[in-house]
């Protein structure tokens, strides 16, 4: 069946139980329902074929979608064999199925979801650092007074894995207040919010004054924290400069220069373990984790809490050689950023990508106090999508 476009002058959007904007996309011009699909043509000339099962599954009526939660109620168990009656109404698609059920689709909403069309998600692609990389700087006022500053902070952190917030107040728990704008704090065995300063009887090297070589936090967890925030309240001691390296960038240098070392570190699970009087948390996982396409998606690197290396004897020397190669690349000054955090600055970084460390400091020369917490990456992406709805 072939139907031409309506000449209606006023074409308000249809409610598709969707919060992301779609009203500005093109309206429909023509529809052809035939066989197992519906062919749609928009006023910008684009055309797409929609399977009947897809259209029935995405009906947004009150019977098929919960009116308050927007969750799907329809279960796609029945095979759709009969083409529906189809027409264009004010630039939108109206379907009447063989069982009498009616579905209405906004033309712009369908245009954004054409089969094969990539998602229009606002989440930026991760971008490896270059030699000239410097983190973006967003002021505390920009972050808290409008969506523009917060969006810039989120985009930089998701894209680069590192971003600086500046000119913040020297207020206890400010890191928690900033974090909760994004989402709930991620608790670990160190609590939801922690203080980084030298203290007696420490259970972690961060709570001493020694230098900390580059590492990721809590690789002994099956799901390490995604994002770490460190807010500087005091930094009057000599030393204590912060160090950062992009694990994704350095892993690609390793793949290029020493492919066998890269293979070993990405294919060989090793044990990580934290233990004290109250906790004993461990996991077995490779230093570098790759996805199905071979792309590095996670770095687990923390020399303090590597546990016993339980490998066959003939694999041990090759693993240590690969580990040393990666270590030296990470600590090559060409791959590092170094700067001293000032009071009122907060550094945020992707803990499953960016390695961090610090120079040793002398606690007798002044006080050094940072407060930190963790966030889930899902919460950052969620917050960015919500802010982007109103841009």
C-alpha positions in Angstrom: 0.0 0.0 0.0 1.4 3.4 -1.0 0.2 6.7 0.7 1.3 10.2 -0.1 2.1 12.9 2.4 -0.6 15.0 4.2 -0.6 18.7 3.6 -1.3 19.6 7.2 0.3 22.9 8.1 0.7 22.3 11.8 2.8 19.2 12.8 3.4 19.0 16.5 5.7 16.2 17.7 4.2 12.9 19.0 5.0 11.7 22.5 7.3 8.7 22.0 8.1 8.3 25.8 11.5 9.7 25.0 13.3 12.5 26.9 16.1 13.2 24.4 15.1 15.8 21.8 13.9 14.6 18.4 11.4 17.3 17.3 13.8 19.0 14.9 14.4 16.0 12.8 12.7 15.8 9.3 9.1 14.8 8.9 7.9 11.9 6.8 6.8 12.4 3.2 5.8 8.9 2.0 5.2 5.3 3.3 5.0 1.9 1.6 4.0 -1.2 3.6 4.8 -4.3 1.8 5.7 -7.8 2.8 7.7 -7.9 6.1 8.7 -4.3 6.1 7.6 -0.7 5.9 9.6 1.7 3.6 9.6 5.3 4.8 10.7 8.4 2.9 11.4 11.7 4.7 11.2 15.2 3.3 15.0 15.5 3.2 14.9 12.6 0.6 16.3 9.9 2.9 14.7 6.5 2.8 14.8 3.5 5.2 13.3 0.1 5.5 11.8 -0.9 8.9 11.1 -4.5 9.7 7.5 -5.0 11.0 8.8 -6.7 14.2 10.9 -3.6 15.0 7.9 -1.2 14.5 5.6 -3.3 16.6 8.2 -3.7 19.4 8.7 0.1 19.5 5.1 1.2 19.8 4.9 4.0 22.4 1.2 3.8 23.2 0.0 3.4 26.8 -0.7 -0.3 26.3 2.9 -0.9 25.1 4.9 1.6 27.3 4.3 2.5 30.9 3.1 6.1 31.0 5.2 7.1 34.0 8.4 5.0 33.9 8.6 4.9 30.0 9.5 1.2 30.3 8.5 -1.3 27.7 5.4 -3.4 28.5 5.1 -5.1 25.1 6.9 -8.5 24.9 7.9 -9.4 21.3 6.8 -13.0 21.3 4.3 -13.1 18.4 5.7 -13.3 14.9 4.4 -10.3 12.7 3.5 -11.7 9.3 0.9 -9.3 8.0 1.7 -5.8 6.8 -0.3 -3.1 8.7 -2.4 -0.5 7.1 -0.1 2.5 6.9 -0.6 6.3 6.4 1.2 9.6 7.0 -0.5 12.0 9.4 1.0 15.5 9.7 4.5 14.1 8.9 4.2 11.2 11.3 3.6 7.4 10.8 0.3 5.8 11.7 -0.1 2.0 11.6 -3.1 -0.3 12.2 -2.0 -3.9 12.7 -3.9 -7.0 11.7 -5.2 -7.5 15.3 -6.6 -3.9 15.3 -3.8 -2.4 17.5 -2.8 1.1 16.5 0.8 2.5 16.6 1.8 6.1 16.0 5.4 7.1 15.4 6.9 10.6 15.3 8.6 11.1 12.0 11.6 12.8 13.5 12.0 10.0 16.1 12.0 7.4 13.3 14.5 9.5 11.3 17.0 9.3 14.3 16.6 5.6 14.6 16.8 4.4 11.0 18.1 0.8 10.8 21.9 0.9 10.5 22.1 4.6 11.7 24.7 4.9 14.5 23.6 6.2 17.8 23.6 9.9 18.3 24.9 9.6 21.9 26.6 12.7 23.2 29.3 10.7 25.0 32.7 11.7 23.5 35.1 9.1 22.2 38.2 8.4 24.4 41.2 10.3 22.9 44.7 9.2 23.7 47.1 11.8 24.9 49.7 13.4 22.6 53.1 14.7 23.7 51.7 18.2 24.0 48.7 17.2 26.1 47.6 19.4 29.0 44.4 18.8 30.9 41.5 21.2 30.5 40.9 23.5 33.3 37.4 24.4 34.5 36.8 26.9 37.4 34.7 25.8 40.4 32.3 28.7 39.6 31.8 27.5 36.0 31.1 24.0 37.3 28.5 24.8 39.8 26.7 27.8 38.3 25.6 26.5 34.9 25.3 23.5 32.6 28.0 24.8 30.3 30.9 24.4 32.7 29.7 21.1 34.1 29.3 19.7 30.6 32.8 20.9 29.6 34.2 19.2 32.7 32.3 15.9 32.0 33.3 15.9 28.3 37.0 16.5 29.1 37.1 13.7 31.7 35.3 11.2 29.5 37.4 12.1 26.5 40.9 12.7 27.9 40.6 10.8 31.2 41.9 13.8 33.2 40.6 17.3 34.0 41.3 20.0 36.5 38.9 22.0 38.6 40.3 25.3 39.9 39.6 28.1 42.4 37.4 26.0 44.7 36.7 26.8 48.4 39.0 25.3 51.1 36.0 23.6 52.6 35.9 20.1 54.2 33.8 17.6 52.2 33.8 19.9 49.1 34.9 16.9 47.0 31.8 15.0 48.2 29.5 17.9 47.4 30.9 18.2 43.9 30.7 14.4 43.3 27.1 14.1 44.4 26.1 16.5 41.6 27.1 13.7 39.3 25.9 10.6 41.2 26.3 8.6 44.4 29.8 8.1 45.7 31.4 4.7 45.0 32.3 3.1 48.4 35.2 0.8 48.8 37.0 -0.8 51.8 38.5 2.7 52.3 35.0 4.3 52.7 33.0 6.5 50.5 35.3 9.5 51.0 38.9 9.3 52.1 41.6 11.6 53.4 45.1 11.4 51.7 47.6 12.5 54.2 50.5 11.0 56.3 49.1 9.2 59.4 50.3 6.7 61.9 49.8 3.0 61.3 48.8 3.3 57.7 47.2 0.4 55.8 48.0 1.9 52.4 51.1 3.6 50.9 49.0 6.7 50.1 48.7 7.4 53.8 52.5 7.8 54.1 55.0 10.5 52.9 56.8 8.2 50.5 56.8 8.7 46.8 54.2 6.7 44.9 55.1 5.2 41.5 52.4 5.3 38.8 49.5 3.0 39.5 45.8 2.5 39.3 43.7 2.2 42.4 42.2 -1.1 43.6 43.0 -3.4 40.7 42.4 -6.2 43.3 38.7 -5.5 42.9 36.7 -7.3 40.2 35.2 -3.9 39.3 37.8 -1.3 40.2 36.5 2.3 40.7 36.0 4.1 37.4 36.7 7.7 38.2 38.7 9.2 41.1 38.4 12.8 42.4 41.2 14.3 44.5 40.5 17.7 46.1 43.5 19.6 47.5 42.8 21.4 50.8 46.5 21.9 51.9 49.8 21.4 50.1 52.5 23.3 52.0 55.0 20.4 52.3 58.1 20.3 50.1 57.7 17.7 47.3 54.5 15.8 46.7 54.1 16.7 43.1 51.4 14.7 41.3 52.3 12.4 38.4 50.0 11.1 35.7 50.3 8.9 32.6 47.8 7.8 30.0 47.8 4.0 30.2 46.0 3.7 26.8 48.6 5.8 25.1 51.5 3.9 26.6 49.9 0.6 25.9 49.8 1.4 22.2 53.5 2.4 22.3 54.2 -1.0 23.9 52.1 -2.7 21.2 54.1 -0.9 18.5 57.5 -1.3 20.0 57.2 -4.7 21.7 54.2 -6.7 20.4 55.2 -9.8 22.2 55.3 -7.9 25.5 51.9 -6.4 24.8 50.5 -9.9 24.0 51.8 -11.3 27.3 50.4 -8.5 29.4 47.1 -8.6 27.7 46.6 -12.3 27.7 48.1 -13.4 31.0 46.0 -13.0 34.2 47.9 -12.3 37.3 46.8 -12.0 40.9 46.2 -8.7 42.8 45.4 -8.7 46.5 44.9 -6.2 49.3 44.9 -7.6 52.8 44.8 -6.1 56.3 43.3 -7.2 59.6 39.8 -6.7 58.4 39.9 -7.2 54.6 41.3 -9.6 52.1 40.2 -8.6 48.6 41.7 -10.3 45.5 41.2 -10.9 41.8 43.1 -12.5 38.9 43.2 -10.4 35.7 45.6 -9.2 33.1 47.5 -6.0 33.3 46.0 -4.9 30.0 42.4 -5.8 29.0 41.3 -5.6 25.4 37.9 -5.8 23.8 36.8 -8.1 21.0 38.5 -5.7 18.5 41.8 -5.8 20.3 41.4 -2.2 21.7 42.7 -1.6 25.2 39.8 -0.8 27.5 41.4 -1.2 30.9 44.7 -1.0 32.7 45.4 -2.7 36.0 48.7 -1.7 37.3 49.7 -1.4 41.0 53.1 -2.9 42.0 52.3 -2.8 45.8 49.4 -5.2 45.6 50.5 -7.6 43.0 50.1 -11.0 44.7 52.2 -14.1 44.2 52.9 -14.6 40.5 51.3 -18.0 39.9 52.6 -18.8 36.4 54.2 -21.9 34.9 58.0 -21.7 35.4 58.7 -21.4 31.7 56.4 -18.3 31.4 57.8 -16.4 34.4 60.9 -14.7 32.8 59.0 -13.6 29.7 56.2 -12.0 31.9 58.8 -10.1 34.0 60.5 -8.9 30.9 57.2 -7.6 29.5 56.3 -6.0 32.8 59.6 -4.2 33.0 59.2 -2.9 29.4 55.8 -1.5 30.2 57.1 0.0 33.5 59.9 1.9 31.8 57.5 3.3 29.2 55.1 4.5 31.8 57.8 6.2 33.7 59.5 7.8 30.7 59.2 11.6 31.2 57.8 11.8 27.6 54.7 10.0 28.7 54.2 11.7 32.0 52.5 14.9 33.4 53.9 16.4 36.6 52.5 19.3 38.5 51.8 20.3 42.1 48.2 20.6 43.1 47.3 23.9 44.7 44.8 24.3 47.5 41.3 24.7 45.9 42.2 22.5 42.9 40.6 19.2 42.2 42.0 16.6 39.8 39.6 14.0 38.4 40.8 11.1 36.3 39.8 7.8 34.8 41.2 5.2 37.2 40.9 2.4 34.7 42.9 4.2 32.2 45.1 7.0 33.7 47.8 6.0 36.1 48.7 8.4 38.9 51.4 8.8 41.5 53.3 11.4 43.5 56.8 12.5 44.5 57.8 11.9 48.1 57.2 14.9 50.4 58.6 16.0 53.8 55.8 16.3 56.3 58.1 18.3 58.6 58.0 21.2 56.1 54.3 21.7 55.9 50.9 20.0 55.8 49.6 18.1 52.8 45.9 17.1 52.8 43.8 15.8 49.9 40.3 14.5 50.1 39.2 11.9 47.6 36.3 9.8 46.4 35.2 7.6 43.5 32.4 7.7 41.0 31.0 5.3 38.5 31.6 6.2 34.8 27.9 5.3 34.2 26.9 8.2 36.4 29.2 10.7 34.4 27.7 9.5 31.1 24.2 9.7 32.6 24.7 13.3 33.9 26.1 14.4 30.5 23.1 13.0 28.6 20.7 14.8 31.0 22.5 18.1 30.7 22.6 17.7 26.9 18.8 17.5 26.6 18.6 21.2 27.4 21.4 22.5 25.2 
